[in-house]
Amino acid sequence: MSYADERFIQNCREILSDGVWDTDREVRPRWEDGTPAHTIKKFGIINRYDLQKEFPILTLRRTYWKTAVDELLWIWQKKSNRIADLGSHVWDEWAGEDGTIGKAYGYQLGIKHQYKEGMFDQVDRVIYDLKHNPASRRILTNIYNFEDLHEMNLYPCAYSMTFNVSGNTLNAILNQRSQDMLTANNWNVVQYAVLTHMMAQVAGLKAGELVHVIADCHIYDRHIPAVKAMLEKDGYPAPTFRMDESITDFYAFTKDSFTMENYQYHPFDFEIPMAI
């Protein structure tokens, strides 16, 4: 099975066996029928993925990786908060009357700040530093802007990326305050693995490790049967990830710049209810 399968299985088994329920507390999320959406969680999970060894995608069930990449580009390339700019419906539940998700995600990355070298938004500053200041220990993004939280329709879950160059290798840390294991875990891992590959190629580097740090790692009560069914499966080997090697402009990538060769995955026969 893929290494992503192994980590998913271990994380879920730890949550189910040693996790803490929040059924004794009032919780914000609700199921569609209005019932409180409770979770069992484990605090402080850290997963490390060596991107030189294999691409970290689940085979226990299908990850719709092109849709995940499309969302990544919506946030990091378009720096958009408008639902109309996204090629899927994954954000529809959080759209306001103005057709945006408020001052969240891509909106934050697109805000320009003054540096001694000039005006940069967060994405362009990362690219500039990877090319011109690779020894810097300050190459990071952070979209958890407390000043604008009241104008965000959803607080950022994956809120910070830290990039670090060692020799000719680019490593990265994804910090996440909250992780819904069934619906979002591998989705986010795939996205930020692709982003690390993109940033590395643009800077003339090779992708190294992606370290995923999750504060509140949880499984929703109504997701447990689906998760347990996945834990009984034997996964397939990871597919081969390929990227258009001719692209050196970060803004020239599209979702079709990437391929997954020989991606095998198990069928998934469960409807996944969404907690809002």
C-alpha positions as CSV (number, residue, x, y, z in Angstrom):
1,M,0.0,0.0,0.0
2,S,1.0,3.6,-0.4
3,Y,2.8,5.4,2.5
4,A,-0.2,7.8,2.7
5,D,-2.4,4.7,3.3
6,E,-0.1,3.6,6.1
7,R,-0.2,7.0,7.8
8,F,-4.0,7.3,7.4
9,I,-4.6,3.9,8.9
10,Q,-2.2,4.5,11.9
11,N,-3.7,8.0,12.5
12,C,-7.3,6.7,12.4
13,R,-6.5,3.7,14.6
14,E,-4.9,5.9,17.2
15,I,-7.9,8.3,17.2
16,L,-10.4,5.5,17.5
17,S,-8.5,3.7,20.2
18,D,-7.0,6.5,22.3
19,G,-9.0,9.6,21.2
20,V,-11.1,11.9,23.3
21,W,-14.8,12.5,22.6
22,D,-16.4,15.9,22.8
23,T,-19.9,14.6,23.5
24,D,-19.8,16.3,26.9
25,R,-19.5,19.7,25.3
26,E,-21.5,22.1,23.2
27,V,-20.1,22.1,19.7
28,R,-20.4,24.5,16.8
29,P,-20.8,22.1,13.8
30,R,-24.2,20.7,12.9
31,W,-25.4,17.9,10.6
32,E,-28.0,18.8,8.0
33,D,-30.8,17.7,10.3
34,G,-29.6,20.1,13.0
35,T,-28.1,17.4,15.2
36,P,-24.7,18.4,16.9
37,A,-21.8,16.9,14.9
38,H,-19.6,15.4,17.6
39,T,-16.0,14.1,17.1
40,I,-13.4,11.9,18.6
41,K,-10.0,13.5,18.3
42,K,-6.3,13.1,19.0
43,F,-4.2,16.2,19.6
44,G,-0.9,16.9,17.9
45,I,-0.4,14.4,15.0
46,I,2.7,14.9,12.9
47,N,3.2,13.1,9.6
48,R,6.3,13.2,7.4
49,Y,6.1,12.5,3.7
50,D,9.3,12.1,1.6
51,L,8.3,13.4,-1.8
52,Q,11.4,11.9,-3.4
53,K,10.2,8.4,-2.5
54,E,6.6,8.5,-3.6
55,F,3.6,10.8,-4.0
56,P,1.4,10.8,-0.8
57,I,-2.0,9.9,-2.2
58,L,-4.6,7.4,-0.7
59,T,-5.5,4.2,-2.5
60,L,-7.9,3.0,0.2
61,R,-10.4,5.2,-1.5
62,R,-10.2,7.6,-4.4
63,T,-8.8,11.1,-3.8
64,Y,-10.1,13.4,-6.6
65,W,-6.7,14.9,-7.0
66,K,-7.4,17.2,-10.0
67,T,-10.2,18.8,-8.1
68,A,-7.9,19.2,-5.1
69,V,-5.2,20.8,-7.3
70,D,-7.9,23.1,-8.9
71,E,-8.7,24.4,-5.4
72,L,-5.1,24.8,-4.6
73,L,-4.6,27.0,-7.7
74,W,-7.7,29.0,-6.8
75,I,-6.1,29.8,-3.5
76,W,-2.4,30.1,-4.4
77,Q,-2.5,31.3,-8.0
78,K,-5.7,33.2,-8.4
79,K,-5.6,34.3,-4.7
80,S,-9.4,34.4,-5.0
81,N,-12.2,34.2,-2.6
82,R,-14.9,34.1,-5.3
83,I,-16.7,30.9,-5.8
84,A,-17.2,31.6,-9.5
85,D,-13.4,31.4,-9.9
86,L,-13.3,27.8,-8.7
87,G,-14.0,24.8,-10.9
88,S,-15.8,22.8,-8.3
89,H,-18.6,23.2,-5.7
90,V,-16.5,22.3,-2.6
91,W,-16.9,25.8,-1.1
92,D,-20.6,26.3,-1.9
93,E,-21.7,25.8,1.7
94,W,-19.6,28.7,2.8
95,A,-20.4,31.2,0.1
96,G,-22.1,34.5,1.1
97,E,-24.6,36.5,-0.8
98,D,-21.8,38.4,-2.5
99,G,-20.5,35.1,-4.0
100,T,-17.3,35.0,-1.9
101,I,-16.1,33.2,1.2
102,G,-15.2,36.5,2.8
103,K,-11.7,37.7,3.5
104,A,-10.4,34.1,3.7
105,Y,-7.7,31.9,2.1
106,G,-6.7,33.3,-1.3
107,Y,-7.8,36.8,-0.3
108,Q,-5.2,36.8,2.5
109,L,-2.4,35.4,0.3
110,G,-3.1,38.2,-2.2
111,I,-2.7,41.2,0.2
112,K,0.5,43.1,-0.7
113,H,2.9,44.1,2.0
114,Q,5.9,46.5,1.9
115,Y,9.3,45.0,2.2
116,K,12.7,46.7,1.7
117,E,12.9,45.0,-1.7
118,G,9.4,46.3,-2.7
119,M,5.7,45.3,-2.5
120,F,4.9,41.6,-2.4
121,D,2.0,39.5,-1.6
122,Q,2.7,36.3,0.4
123,V,3.0,34.0,-2.5
124,D,5.3,36.2,-4.5
125,R,7.5,36.8,-1.5
126,V,8.0,33.1,-1.0
127,I,9.0,32.7,-4.7
128,Y,11.3,35.7,-4.4
129,D,13.1,34.4,-1.3
130,L,13.4,30.9,-2.7
131,K,15.2,32.3,-5.7
132,H,17.2,35.1,-4.0
133,N,17.4,34.2,-0.3
134,P,17.4,30.4,-0.1
135,A,19.3,30.4,3.2
136,S,16.6,32.4,4.8
137,R,14.7,30.9,7.8
138,R,11.8,33.4,7.2
139,I,10.2,31.9,4.1
140,L,6.6,31.3,5.2
141,T,3.0,32.2,4.7
142,N,0.3,32.7,7.3
143,I,-3.4,33.4,6.4
144,Y,-4.7,33.3,10.0
145,N,-5.2,37.0,10.1
146,F,-6.9,37.9,13.4
147,E,-7.9,41.3,12.1
148,D,-10.0,39.8,9.4
149,L,-11.4,36.7,11.1
150,H,-14.8,38.3,11.7
151,E,-15.1,38.7,7.9
152,M,-14.2,35.1,7.0
153,N,-17.0,32.7,6.4
154,L,-14.8,29.9,7.6
155,Y,-11.6,30.3,9.7
156,P,-8.6,28.8,7.8
157,C,-7.9,25.2,8.7
158,A,-4.6,24.8,6.8
159,Y,-3.3,28.2,7.7
160,S,0.5,28.2,7.4
161,M,3.3,26.9,5.1
162,T,6.9,27.2,6.0
163,F,9.5,26.5,3.3
164,N,13.1,25.6,4.1
165,V,16.0,25.0,1.6
166,S,18.7,22.4,2.5
167,G,21.3,22.2,-0.2
168,N,19.3,21.9,-3.4
169,T,16.2,20.4,-1.7
170,L,13.0,22.3,-0.7
171,N,11.3,21.0,2.4
172,A,8.0,22.3,3.8
173,I,5.8,22.3,6.9
174,L,2.0,22.5,6.6
175,N,0.4,23.7,9.8
176,Q,-3.3,22.9,10.3
177,R,-5.4,23.8,13.3
178,S,-8.2,21.3,12.5
179,Q,-8.4,18.2,10.3
180,D,-11.5,16.1,9.4
181,M,-9.7,12.8,8.7
182,L,-12.3,11.3,6.3
183,T,-13.1,14.2,4.1
184,A,-10.0,16.4,4.2
185,N,-6.9,14.6,5.3
186,N,-5.5,13.3,2.1
187,W,-7.1,16.1,0.1
188,N,-4.8,18.6,1.9
189,V,-1.8,16.3,1.8
190,V,-2.1,16.0,-2.0
191,Q,-2.6,19.8,-2.4
192,Y,0.5,20.8,-0.4
193,A,2.6,18.0,-1.8
194,V,1.8,19.4,-5.3
195,L,2.5,23.0,-4.0
196,T,5.9,21.9,-2.7
197,H,6.8,20.3,-6.1
198,M,5.7,23.5,-7.8
199,M,7.7,25.8,-5.6
200,A,10.7,23.6,-5.9
201,Q,10.6,23.5,-9.7
202,V,10.1,27.3,-10.0
203,A,13.1,27.9,-7.8
204,G,15.4,25.3,-9.5
205,L,15.3,22.9,-6.6
206,K,14.0,19.4,-5.9
207,A,11.1,18.6,-3.6
208,G,12.1,17.0,-0.3
209,E,10.0,16.4,2.7
210,L,6.4,17.6,3.4
211,V,5.8,17.7,7.2
212,H,2.1,17.9,8.1
213,V,1.4,19.1,11.6
214,I,-2.3,18.8,12.8
215,A,-3.5,20.2,16.1
216,D,-7.0,18.8,16.4
217,C,-7.1,15.6,14.3
218,H,-10.6,14.2,14.4
219,I,-13.2,11.8,13.1
220,Y,-16.9,12.8,13.1
221,D,-19.4,10.4,14.8
222,R,-21.3,9.7,11.6
223,H,-18.1,9.1,9.6
224,I,-16.9,6.2,11.9
225,P,-18.5,3.3,9.9
226,A,-16.9,4.5,6.7
227,V,-13.5,5.0,8.3
228,K,-13.6,1.5,9.9
229,A,-14.4,0.0,6.5
230,M,-11.4,1.7,5.0
231,L,-9.1,0.3,7.7
232,E,-10.0,-3.2,6.6
233,K,-8.7,-2.8,3.1
234,D,-5.2,-3.5,1.7
235,G,-4.1,-0.5,-0.3
236,Y,-2.3,-0.4,-3.7
237,P,1.2,1.0,-4.4
238,A,1.4,4.7,-4.8
239,P,1.0,6.0,-8.4
240,T,3.8,7.9,-10.2
241,F,3.5,11.6,-10.0
242,R,4.6,13.7,-13.0
243,M,4.8,17.4,-13.6
244,D,5.4,19.4,-16.7
245,E,9.1,20.1,-16.3
246,S,9.2,22.9,-18.8
247,I,7.2,25.3,-16.5
248,T,9.3,27.7,-14.5
249,D,6.6,30.4,-14.0
250,F,4.5,29.6,-10.9
251,Y,1.5,31.2,-12.6
252,A,1.8,29.1,-15.7
253,F,0.8,25.8,-14.0
254,T,-2.7,24.5,-14.6
255,K,-4.4,21.4,-13.2
256,D,-3.4,19.7,-16.4
257,S,0.3,20.3,-15.7
258,F,0.2,17.2,-13.5
259,T,-0.5,13.5,-14.0
260,M,-0.8,10.4,-11.8
261,E,0.3,7.3,-13.7
262,N,-1.2,4.0,-12.6
263,Y,-3.4,5.4,-9.9
264,Q,-5.4,2.4,-8.5
265,Y,-7.9,2.8,-5.6
266,H,-10.6,0.9,-3.9
267,P,-14.3,1.6,-4.4
268,F,-16.0,3.7,-1.7
269,D,-19.6,2.9,-1.1
270,F,-20.5,5.4,1.6
271,E,-22.2,8.8,1.3
272,I,-20.2,11.3,3.4
273,P,-22.4,13.7,5.4
274,M,-21.0,17.2,5.8
275,A,-20.9,18.9,9.1
276,I,-21.4,22.7,8.7
